[in-house]
Amino acid sequence: GADTARAIGLEYQNGRRVTMNTANGPAPGFLVTLSAVSVGEVTLANVEAVVMPVGMPYVLLGNSFLSRFQMRRENDVMRLDLR
């Protein structure tokens, strides 16, 4: 959301305006490229992201991040291994 983007100093308004199709219908957003995204011990460079004007209680990892991993599920454990 925009609040999180502002908190980390991301000038998302310079991104490309996009319209996303959500479960609640069309929603505006800004497409940006993040120089780096870190989760745990893994840091990936040049990750595309969308910033929505309406805040969310958490940040979602999308396909632009997850597609760089191999996903494996065993019973109730999901594991992500860097490709």
N, C-alpha and C positions, 0 to 999 in steps of 0.2 A: 504494500500500500504506500501511498504518498507520504504518510507520516514516517514510516520506516526509512524510505528513501531520503527524506530530508534529514533524519537523524544520523545517517551515515555520510551525509554531504553529497549525495548523488543528485546531479542536476538533470533529473529525468525529463523536465519540460523541453529539453533540447532533443529528445528522442523523437522518433517518428510516431505520429498519432495513428492508432489502430482501433478497430472495433472487434471485440472478442464475442464469441457466442458462448454464453454460460447457461447453466441450468435455469437461471432467472431471466434469460433473454439477453439481448445485445448489451454490451458494456464497453465504455471507452477505456483506453489505456495508452501507454507510451512504450514503444519498443526501444530498448537500450542494449548496449553491450557492456557487460561488467568486465573490468580488467582482470579480476580474479574472484573466485568463490572458494571458500574453505569450509570443509565439513570434516571434523575430526582431524586426522593427520593428512588428509588429501586436499590439495589446492589445484584447481583447474583454471586456466587462463581463457580469456575471451569467451565468456558465456553470455548468450543472448538471454534477456529477461524482459518481462512486461511489468510495468508499474501501473497499478490501478489507483484512481483518485480516492476510492473508498478503502479505508484501512481494514486489515484482517487481524485476527488475534495471533497469527503465526505466518511464517514465510513458507511457501510451497516450493519444492524442487520440481522443475519441469523436465520435459524431454531434452531440452538443450543441455542440461546437466546430466541427467540419468542415462542418456544414450551413450555416454562415454564409459559406462560400466556394464559388466556382465551381471545379470541378476539371477540368483539361485534361491529357490525356496525349498526348505526341508522342514516338513511339519509346520510348526508355528514360528520358524526362524527364517527371515529373509536376509540374504547376504549379498552385498554389492562388492564386486571385485573390479578394480580399474582395468580397462582393456589394454 
